[in-house]
Amino acid sequence: MDLPVIETPVAPRWVWMEEVTYSHIPIATLITAFLVLAPIFEYVGYRKKDLRYDRLAKSMVFFVMILYSPGAALGTGIPMFIIGLWPEFWSRWSNLFFWPLMVQFMFFLMDVFFLFFFYYLMWDRLQNRKRLHIFFGVMTAIFGLLIQAVWDGLGAYMTTPSAALPAVNEPVGWSAQAFFNPSYPYLFFHRFFANISYTMLLTGGIFALKHWRQKDEKEKAYFGFVADLTFTIGFLTFFFMPFIGWGFAKIMQQHAPVAFHAVMGGHASTYFIVKMCLIAFFLLLGGAYLFARHKRRFLLGCITAGMAGTYLILHWHPAIHWLPGGALVWRVFYTVLIVAFVVFLWSLRGRVSVSAERWKWALFSSGLAAVFVFALGGFVRERSRQPYNVYDQLVKVEATALETDRWLTYKKCVGCHHQSPNDLARSESKDWERIVREERKRPGVEISDQEAERIVRFLKENYR
Amino acid sequence: MIEFPVLGAKWVIGFIALFHTAVASLGIGFAFFVTVAQIIAYRRRERSYDLLAKRIQLIHVCIYNIGTINAIGLVFALSGLFPQFWSQIFVQFYWTLIVEEFLFFLLATTLTFHYFFWDRLWGHKKLHIFLGSLLTPLFFLQFYIINGLGGFMLTPGFGEAEHSIQIGIIGWDKLGFYNPSFLMLQVHRTLANVAYGSFGVAAVCGILLYLHSRPRIRQFYEDGGRLAFSLGFIAFLSLPVVGYFYAHVLKGHANEAYINLMWGKGDIVAGGVDWWWLKHIVVAGTLGMCITYFRKTSGVQQPLQIPGIMTYSIALLYLLFYLAMGMVMTWTFFWFMLAFGLGGAVLSLHLLNYHKGSGRAVYLVVGLASFLTVMLGGYAREASRPRFVDRISHYDNIFVPEERQPYLMLDIKPEDIPKTAALPKPEGPEELIRKRCIGCHTLDRVRTYSKENWDTVVRQMAVYGLKLSDEEREIIVAHLKAGKPY
């Protein structure tokens, strides 16, 4: 296809694209999470006859109303940008998923109708018909989730394409094989829990600051209650993530090995490590707050179980060679660290007052860290695919030689006998030519002369 | 290409686009009305107008989002159903669409803040009114861009636009954007939408008048409806004048579309109905209703009083317009319009008497009529156009979808539809003139010089920066002096 590609001024095309997507996605995910939780809070308030839940639900929906228009306007910008900057990708991708996109459009319309006309506008009018109102809220949430479900099918396809990308002039419109691709369920559940976790942690942090600044006693009590409630929900929901993330990584290892290696020690791993550090940060602060604030054994037991689950994932993960002395040292190191942390948390139980200002800021910092974790997660996923728009099928127009050579190296070398691209750093720059020559002689290795030249060039320039 | 079952590609796009237009067009009218009502409330210290403005803005916020979602649907549908057309529109107007997108975001944010912070900004009313007043220019700018693209589809500017593509325009086709019908479409749609939006507000007041029985609330909606109705009527005034010039531009630059409209050819007539005539019938009926309404309520005090002379002037203006149309087209048209105008007047009189002077029914009927007018106007413009792709020889290889669904159209075979002849590709001196002159100005300017001055003119152009070899200059001057086409 010879459609001209639009060049972007000032910044490279990916910066423009990231700018518009990172403006839209946090808004859209926050809306989805709030719309899922609002009818639940409303129902709890209705059952417990506690108006605080109803107020919380209503304020969440009000906030959604404020965000909806700007979020939708930014959402319209995403296809606009893609069509001009990656025309071939858009043409072929929308050709494959035309019908899901049209269904998506219907879901959007239904979502707007339920949200605006039945859920928000009818809140006061249906005070005496609460069940009907909650039903409208549930319908809004369902359509919101369906929108996410469609996007995740299309997004997951870009990482683990299970069907070939059609040509521009090859009408397809729908492929179940492509839509229900291997990483689709993992991406959906990973994003579902991540949305709830990060939005609730952030909401809890903001409510904590509002609680601190309130002068009116009644209002102070309300904000204290909702800050605690939302933060706890966000914190507990987080513990689903390591398990789903583990499954997601396994699927990537199987169906998109190069992208997997990019994250696990490759060029995207730095961001992934920063993400893990941020997670450790909010686990530390948030865990300390919750143990200091609560005495309930069940809640604290759940958090401890979550920590144990996270430990399990670390245990399944191959040992990381960050410490001298081999795998055992690493295993002992994190085991001691986590056990000490859990013991520290239990020692805080009910012994520290959380009314001080610094605790409010701690909650807010945790919420903010969770937002960055969320943003980095998406960023890592996108970076891992470089230089492809669609994994192993369509190369981005702006792909550089470095990116394509790196992909080739990961594909040909890392998959067979290394655990991560970091292991390549063991050899010297002068040896690469010899090593690659010898590797090519191994049975089953298919590397052409030209590919060998590119691999050697990449290794010499980046692993010396 | 992807087929859309039952309806077909053209009708699906038509439905989504008209649905989007119906909702989006209300926006500019609603925004304008809200600002006017807020200013009146502020200056006269009458809170009722501010309350009405707030209610209308709430409806605006709700329907705005429906419009936004429709726009997304339109992008998706065009990508799949008219892929090459859509891709190539992006080649020419990418940056235009990105600016549009930016405006869209600004508009959505401003609208949201204006409504949801209404009470919080109560102590800063001027600031709040200013925030609301930003919506109208933002809408106008959005329309400005969309009308550039819409105008291009009807009057692509022939040689100029085509040539601008050939010289490698990617993302911003200035000559295509500022096409011959751009200005007229812009003015026509802006005024029509203010009229439509204001009549829409009046219709909302009409509905609420039916739903409420308390005298105070009814008075509240009666006053609000009257204000909106007056605004709509003022915008309505200028439409025939703009429409006349718009038709004039079409006659010169999209003659086939003009003929289709005026003589009921092509897709303008579908299902045995001339939809452009139908639109004018609705307009004539609306006009009759409006004039009678203002005649009957001239004694009522209101913030925006329309003088009787203005009412009669509008009536006279429209009468002249219909007379002119009768002379150009057929006298049947004139008599039809007269009959429906009188019919509207009688209906309005009856409804006002039936509701003891209340305008609720008139507001509602006129609101519906203006909705129909906008829909029919949009349809007529699209249907009048011979296929867009046929107009640009550069796109000869473009995919033309099956636009005509036999069971929805008149019994005309696709091969019977006359094709617009592709413009011959310029060669020799013609090509040279187009390549060299068009870099700075349109070809229209070339037509303004007389034959004997070409030597001087071309030298002057060289002073301005035109790069020409001596040989090229001689070829161009000889061609232009000979008065040959270019």
Interface residues (C-beta under 8 A of the other chain):
Chain A: L3 P4 I6 E7 F62 M65 I66 L67 Y68 S69 P70 A72 A73 L74 G75 T76 G77 P79 M80 F81 I83 G84 P87 W90 S91 S94 N95 F98 L101 M102 Q104 F105 F108 L109 V112 F113 F116 F117 L121 V168 N169 P171 V172 G173
Chain B: M1 I2 E3 L58 V61 C62 Y64 N65 I66 T68 I69 N70 A71 I72 G73 V75 F76 A77 S79 G80 P83 W86 S87 F90 V91 Y94 W95 L97 I98 E101 F104 F105 L107 A108 T109 L111 T112 F113 F116 I170 G171 F399
